[in-house]
Amino acid sequence: MAEEMAHDKPTEQQDAHAPAPNEVLHGRMSLAHAAPPVPNAEADPSRWGRIDDEGTVFVFVAGGERPVGVWQAGSSEEGLEHYARRFDDLRTEAELLETRLNSGAGDPKQALSSATQLRNGLDEAAVVGDIEALRARLSHIIAHAEQAIEQAKRQREATRAAAVERKTALVEEAEEIAEHSTQWKAAGDRLRSIVEEWKTIKGVDRKTDDALWKRFGKARDAFSRRRGAHFAELDKQRAAAKERKQELVDEAESLTQSQDWGPTAARYKQLMAEWKAAGKAPKDSDEALWQRFKAAQDTFFARRSAAFSERDAEYAENARRKEELLAEAEQLDPSRNLDSAKAQLRKLQERWDEIGKVPRERMRELDGRLKAVQDKVRQAEDSKWRASDPEAQARAAQFRERVQQFEDQAAKARADGDERRARDAQQQADQWREWMNAAERAVADR
């Protein structure tokens, strides 16, 4: 951007490409009433002048005549023809002015000057012809040229206004970029393209153009400062990121030989999150640091994978051995000899614990099968204990006694004809019978 800031204001030839007034008017301008054509004086010179006996040449004018010269070189006819040719030269010059003005090939200012000079000289011109017709024609040309000049002026003003508007829009765009844009490359490219576009816009007066250019330069400088500050801060952040990532790489490399697989793997995961949060370091440093960081991770996880493969093989063998123990345990029959089953189960459990861990996906299955054997032995032990429990037997006998009491009360009430009391006593007997049955089943299950 330094070179860009040194770029001088584009130069322009003021109004170099502005349309010439006659170009604006060509084919579009005409006066409301054209002057009558000027007669050809050579066709009949005697209509417009005379030569007296002394050779003085006169031209007829409004209100009389005036002398225009002396002729003594030949006949009067030849003299009038000579002065008529001189008039026709003026007429031809006027026609050429008008033709160029109408066609757009001539400069209206030059046409105005020439036509005015011709018209002002008619009162002293040494010519013979229709002076008043030529004067009227020249006045028409003068009016035409003045109108063309005025319209060209308006056109130049309109062109200038459009150019000022366009340059103002470019300045405002540059000011918007300077204040808000963070698309640094695209914004810088756009500011450069504005300079090129600026060069193509013509027709602005120097004072206005200089003022607009100063605004543009100020906006461009402001953008350059803001962009420079951004990249300075970015460099600062990248330097800090480089330092932080170097610390992360050092720690990652220090963990490569760890055998504390779980916590170390978790720490590597944290290191990766911290790496991402650190931001970007300078490009060359960032890539080199990343390769070191990744190599450290790969080394640790390759070691962990190898250790896990060895462990998995050991766990698989443990699972096979536990399956053998389960095959023995599931053959135990505590209903035949509870004490023997309990003793064998204790030995199997000791061997089970000695074998050690199995694959995670087999733990639920194998432990479930062992628990089923343990539950079977425990249930047999509980049944044996309940069968010898005197309290349970006494409770069952008590329930039977209560059933008998309420049935006797129901029978007596019916004999007395008291159906309500008989019904209540029978309901009590039925309730106690349910409790009695449950107690008797509990004793029988033992």
Secondary structure, 3 states (H helix, E strand, C coil): CHHHHCCCCCCCCCCCCCCCHHHHHCCCCCCCCCCCCCCCHHHCHHHCEEECCCCEEEEEECCEEEEEEECCCCCHHHHHHHHHHHHHHHHHHHHHHHHHHHHCCCCHHHHHHHHHHHHHCHHHCCCCCCHHHHHHHHHHHHHHHHHHHHHHHHHHHHHHHHHHHHHHHHHHHHHHHHHHCCCHHHHHHHHHHHHHHHHHCCCCCHHHHHHHHHHHHHHHHHHHHHHHHHHHHHHHHHHHHHHHHHHHHHHHHHCCCCCCHHHHHHHHHHHHHHHHHCCCCCHHHHHHHHHHHHHHHHHHHHHHHHHHHHHHHHHHHHHHHHHHHHHHHCCCCCCCCHHHHHHHHHHHHHHHHHHCCCCHHHHHHHHHHHHHHHHHHHHHHHHHHHHCCHHHHHHHHHHHHHHHHHHHHHHHHHHHCCHHHHHHHHHHHHHHHHHHHHHHHHHHHC
